[in-house]
Amino acid sequence: MKCILTVLTFFLYLGSNAQVTQEIFESFKLQERRDVQYYIPENYTQEKKYPLIIVLDAEYMFENVVATAKFYSRFHGMPEAIIAGVNQSKDNERYQDCAFDEATGLPSDSSKLFFEFLGMELIPYLETSYNTAPFKMIVGYDITANFSNYYLFKEDSLFNSYVSISPTLAPEMETRVPARLSAMEKTIFYHLITDGEKAKKDTQTPILNTAIKAIEKENLHYFYDEYKDADHISVATYSIGKAFDDVFTMFKPISPTEYKTQILTSEEPVFDYLSNKYEMIEKLFGFRKSVDLNDIMAIYAASRKKEDFESLKPLADLCKKEYPETMLGFYFEGEYLEQMGEPKKALRTFEKAFGMEEIDFLTKDMALEKIDALKADFGY
């Protein structure tokens, strides 16, 4: 397939292994050649799966998105991702690619072909060439941001995440998008961004924002940002980092704010928060992320603070798998048994913890204190 679609490839290197590939992609759907750019992470391996990010208006947006993705993945704000950017500046291609009927708001014939080019040629090519995760994001700006919304009208949205930067909306899009988001069962991240300059004359985006905000569905994660000090040009650089921060927040360690506002206030068992977080990561990204020690300690602290001692048992089991050489699993299990009124079992469990490696705040002295206290209760 690649030999049919591709006629020329050349490479530019970023660092020792990372590469940006610029490719002239010969499209059967468009019946023309298109300039496409790819970023492949420095440490790409077939052993991992990588989210796929499609960037429209790539001449202006691609390098910004790549730089942000590299920064966030390096500091654990998101997984490493494969990024593909479609150039659209030459001969005003973006207006042909993303054109819509001024009366109906529906895509034009040329826009339908570009829609099929992305969904039926470019993305399948990347999925067969690289080990991609189920998670896909599309980033659009102005008219290309409006175009990205058309993928919501498929029965099963091609993308999980939409970053819509200062969109020039087609007629009726302010009602059609909320209607589709309301009907979808798939987990969707929708980020709507606007600037102060456009906000002064834009009547559709406020309606769109209000309508999406009113949707109450757990599978919809909606974010809205208005950068009042930004104009229609600068908003593109203002917004990418914040969008990535919101969409990939589940990859970051549990923050003090998250601990206070979401974990401590929840009526659900404390451990469920941790379990749901990592199950969501696996579902969306196709791999099981190692559980951060920070997250384990946050759940342990919340279990004690809320006296949800039942959560200590699954937490202990998890720690035995994630940190098998350390005291974590047996120490937490010992506390669970102690609280459940089984001191003899707790004593034996703390003795096991004593023989294992210290970690974080857990020390052998702490295990020994537990052992001595329980022995004193038995009169040893």
N, C-alpha and C positions, 0 to 999 in steps of 0.2 A: 504493500500500500504506500509506503513511504517513497518508493522509487517513482510512483505515479504523481504524487502530490508535491514532491520537493525537487527543485532543479539546481539550487545552489545553497550551500551552507558555509558560513565562516564563523570563527570563534574569537571572542575577546575574553581575556582572562582577568578575573578579579581575585587577587590573592593567589595562593599556590595551586588550589584545586577548583575553586568556585569558577563557574563560567557563565557568561552571558552569550547566548547563541542568537545570531541574527540570521533569519532564514527567509528566502523567497519561496513562499508557499503557493503552489499552483492549485487553485481551487476548482473542482469540477462544478460545484454549485454556482459559484460566481462567474465561472468561465473567464477567470483572470488571475494574475499573480498578485499576491499580497505580501507586504513586509510584516514579519512577525518576529518578536524577540522572546527569548526564554531565559529564565534564571534557574540554574540548578544549584542546590546548596553545596557548600564546600565538602561536606562529609557524606554526600549522597551514597546510599548503599541499598541494594535490593532486599536487605534484611528488614528495612523499615518502610513504613507507608508515609506518604507526604500529601498534605492538603494541596489542592490546586486552586490558584488564584488567577482569574482572567482579568486583565486590565485593558480597558478601552481607552482611546486617545493616548496611546502608548508613548508617542513622541514627548508628551509633557508629563505623563503620569507614571510611566514605568519605573524610571530610576527612583522616584520618590517612594513608590511602593516597595521596591526591592530593598532600598536602604532601611526603611522602617521595619520590614520583615526580618532583615538580618539583625538589626538591633534588638528587636523583641525576642527573637529566638535565642540569641546569645545570652540574654538575661532572663530567660525562662518565662517570658510573657506570652509565648506562643510556640507551637512546634515548628520545626523547619518546614518550609513550603516550596513547592515548584510554582513559578510565576510565569505566565505567558501574557505578553502584551501585543495588541494588534495596532499597528500604525494606521492612522486615518487622516493625516493632514494633506497628503499629496492629492492635488486636484479636487480638494473639498470632499474627499471620500466619506468623511463622517456624516455629511448631510445626506448623501445617497444611502449610506448604510443604515441610517437611523430615521429616515423620513417617515412621516405619517400623514394620513389624510386629515386635512384641516377641519373637515366636517364631522367625521366619525371618530377621529383619534386612533384609528387602527393603522397598523404598519402598511407602508406602500409595498409594491411588488419587489423593489430592490431591497427594502428592509427585510422582507420575508426571506429573501435569498441569503442575506447576511446572517439572519437568525439561524438558518439551516447550516451555514458555513461553520459557525461556532459550535453548534450542538451536534452536528453530524459528521464534521470533518476534523476540525482543530482539536476539540476535546477528546474524541476517540483516538486520534493519533497520539496524543500525549498519554492517554491511559494505556495504550499498548506499548509505548516506548519506555515508560517509567512506572514505578510501583506507587501509584497514587492512592490516597485515602478516599473514603466516600465523600468527605467534606469538600465542597466547592464554594468559592466566593467569586462574585463579580463586582468590579469597581468601575463606576461610570461617572462622568462629569458633564453637566449641562444637558445637551441633547442625547449624549450617549447614556447618561444616567436614566433618562426617561426610557430609552430603548431597553435597558436591562429589565424593566418591569414586565416586559412581554413574556419573559420566561415564567412569571407567576401564573400565566394563563394556561400553561400546560397542566394536564391532569396531575402529573407528579413534577413539581418544580425541579428543574435541572440543577439549580443552585440552592445551597443551604443558607447562604449569607449574601445580602445585597447592601452595598455601600453606595448610596445615591447622593452625590455631591452637587448641591445647588441645581437640581434638575429643572430643565425646561419641559414642563409637563404637556402631554398631548391632551386634547379635549376629553373630559370625563375621567381622566386618570385618577383624579382625586377621590372618585367614588368607586371606580373599578378595583383599584389596588386594595383598599380596605375590605371590599367584598370578597376578593380572592384570599386574602390573609385570614379572614374569618372562617372560610370554608376549608382551609388546609389542615390536614392532620400531621403533616411533616413538620419537624422542628425547623423553624425559620428565624434567622437573625436579620432584622431589617433596620438599617441605619440611615436616617434622613437628615441631611445637613444643608443648612442654608447660610447665606451671608447677609450682612447689613445692607449692602447696596441693592441686592435683588429683593430683599424683604420689603422694601419701600413700595414696590410696584407689583409684587407677586400676590395674586389673590387665591391661587389654587393650593399652594403649599400649606398655608395655615389650615385650610379645610382638610387636606390630607392628613396633617399632623393630628388634628382633633379627632378625626374619624378612627385613625389607627390607635390612638391612646385609649379610645373607648372599648377596644376589643379586649375581652378578658379570656385569654386562652394560655394555658401553661406552655404550649409548644411555640408560642410567639414571643420572641425577645426583641422588643422595640426600643430604639434609642433615637433621640432627637437632639440636635445641637444647632444653635443659631449663633454664629460668630458676628456679632454686631459691628465690631471694628474692622472686619475683613471686607474687601471688595470682592467682586465676582471672579477675579483672577487669583488673589491671594488665598481664598478659602480652600483651594485645592491642597495647599501645603499645610494649612492650619489643621485639617481634618483627619488625615490618614492615621496619625498616631493615636488619636482619641478613638477612632473607629476600631482599630486593632485592639486597643486596650479594653474596649467593651466586649467585643466579640470573643476574644481569647482569654477573658478574665478567669475562666475555669482552670486554666493552666497555671495561673499564679498561685503561690501559697496563700492560705487563708489569712486575710489581713485582720488587724485589730477591729476595724470598722465592721467587716463581714462577721466576725465573731460576735460582736455586740448586737448588731442589728438583725442578723439572720439566724445565727445558731442559738443564741440565748433566748431569743423571742419566739422560736418555733415551738409548736405543740407536739411535733414529731419526736421520736427517740433521737438522741443526739447522734448516734452512729449512722442513722439513715442519711444525714446530711453528707457525710463523707462517702458513703456507699453510692448515693445518687450522683454525686459529683463525678466520681471516677467511672461509673457506668455510662454517664452521658459522654464523657471523653471517648470511651471505647466505642460507643454506638456511632458517634459522629466521625471519628477519626480512624477507626479501624484498628486500633492497637491499645493494649493495656498499659497505661502510664504507671510507672513506679510511684508509690505513695510517698509524698514528701514527709520527712520527719516533722517539719513544722505543722503539717495538717494533723498528724497523729497526736502531737502534743496539744493542739487546739481542741481536738475532740476529747482527749483525756481531761483537760482542764474543765471543759463544759460539762462532762459527765459528772465530775465531782461537784461543781458549783450548783448544778441543777439536781443533784442527788439522783441522777439517772444511772444507777449502778448496773442495771441490766445491759447498758451499752458497753460496759467494760469487757464483757465476755467476747462479743464479736470483734472488738478492738484488739483484744489479746490474741485471738486466732489470726487476725490479719497481720499483726506484728511478728508472729512466729514464721509467717511466710515471707514477709518483706524484709525483716531484720532478724534472721534466724540465729545468728551468733551472739546476739545481744540479750540483755536482761528484759527488754521491753515486754515481750509476750508473757513470760512467766510472772513478772512483777505485776502487770495489770490483771492477770488471771488470779494471782494471790489476793489482790485487793477485792476482786469480784467475789471470791469464795469467802473472804473475811466478812464482807457486807451481807452475804447470803446466809450467814450463820453456820459456816462449815470451817471452824478454826483448825481442825486437824489437817484437812486437805489444804487449807491456806498455808499452814506451816511447811508442809512438804513442798508446796509450790514455790514459796519464798526461798527455800533451801536450794531449789533448782536455779532460781534467778541469781542467787549469790555466786554460783559457780560459773556464771557467764560474763561476757564483756560488758563493761560500763558504757553508757551512752547518754548523751545530753545531761540532764540533771540527775539521772538515776545512777547511784553509786552502790558499791558493795556495802558501804556503811549503812545506807538506807535499808537495804535488804536485811542486814544484820539486826538493825533496830526492830524491824518487824518480827524477825525470828525470835529475838530476846523477849519482846513484849508478849508474843503468843505463848512462849514457853513459861513465862511468869504466870500467865493465866492458868496454865495446867499444873503449876507448882513444880516444874522441872528444876 
